[in-house]
Amino acid sequence: MRLVFAGTPDVAVPSLEALAGSSHEVAAVITRPDAPAGRGRRLTASPVARRAAELGIEVLKPDHPRHPGFQDRLRRLAPDVCPVVAYGAMLPASALEIPRHGWVNLHFSLLPRWRGAAPVQRAIMAGDDEIGTACFQIVRKLDAGDIFLTEGFPMPDATAGELLATLAESGARQLVAAVDLIAAGVRPTPQPDEGVTVAAKITVADARLGWASPARELRNQIMGCSPDPGAWCELDGGRFKIYRARVAGELGLARGELSATKRQVFIGTGDGALELLEVQAPGKRRMPAIDWARSGIDGKVLS
């Protein structure tokens, strides 16, 4: 089938590569416009745009997919279906109607759980036992379309960034399989009405740690917010970030109290302790927690 792929960040690149290597034709790619990046804030093409250029695929960068000029170009491309992975803009009804078989989205959750912008982060933060991906038909209601395929597995001990990278690879294969099903005339299955949850975007406020909370909840918050925006608390009047931690049990530490051995760093919580594994102190680089502690933590309290 003739495809026009829509995606923007790194997690969408494996799907583009998988579709380009499949039996289907990727006629063009839709991505978000170039955006400022890096210390110099120079306009930079998205990861999907850069990879599409390397593959020799036409790249479309509309300010918004509702623009008539973009929709005219899409009609001329005459796609059978438009696969989508983390494109980053809402598709209007006028654009949804252009492909003969519509738009099919790869979503990083087991729908209907965690519809929305941050499904992996929210699943980790909620302590879910299972994670996975779903390929579904895009409709005007958020992530509510009929489902072609799902694939789930036990939640690993991983940060949100690590888990997204894993799901991007396995989901790429699933997206190709979903396009194959569409080509074969297979119809998707309606989503159940029960079990819907919404995965709102993670804010800096969501990442604020409170040491009165249970250790397991804090661990999930840290891992779910890593690497972005990074779970944080305050130290010496600055923002102290924690990117990785694990539950350590009861060590007799007060809430926010730090303790270190030669190889480990611990902090007290509402019901025991956490071992801090990777941190970033104010004005410092990201580093193993034990390296940070070697500079001295006597008297320091995280708040």
Sequence and secondary structure as in RCSB ss.txt:
>XXXX:A:sequence
MRLVFAGTPDVAVPSLEALAGSSHEVAAVITRPDAPAGRGRRLTASPVARRAAELGIEVLKPDHPRHPGFQDRLR
RLAPDVCPVVAYGAMLPASALEIPRHGWVNLHFSLLPRWRGAAPVQRAIMAGDDEIGTACFQIVRKLDAGDIFLT
EGFPMPDATAGELLATLAESGARQLVAAVDLIAAGVRPTPQPDEGVTVAAKITVADARLGWASPARELRNQIMGC
SPDPGAWCELDGGRFKIYRARVAGELGLARGELSATKRQVFIGTGDGALELLEVQAPGKRRMPAIDWARSGIDGK
VLS
>XXXX:A:secstr
 EEEEEE SGGGHHHHHHHHTSSSEEEEEE    EEETTTTEEE  HHHHHHHHTT EEE  SSTT HHHHHHHH
HH  SBEEEES  S   HHHHTSSTT EEEEESS TTTTEES HHHHHHHTT SEEEEEEEE  SSTT S EEEE
EEEE  S  HHHHHHHHHHHHHHHHHHHHHHHHTT   B   STT  EE    TTTTB  TTS HHHHHHHHHHT
TTTT EEEEETTEEEEEEEEEEEE     BTBEEE SS EEEEETTEEEEEEEEE TTS  EEHHHHHTT  TT 
B  
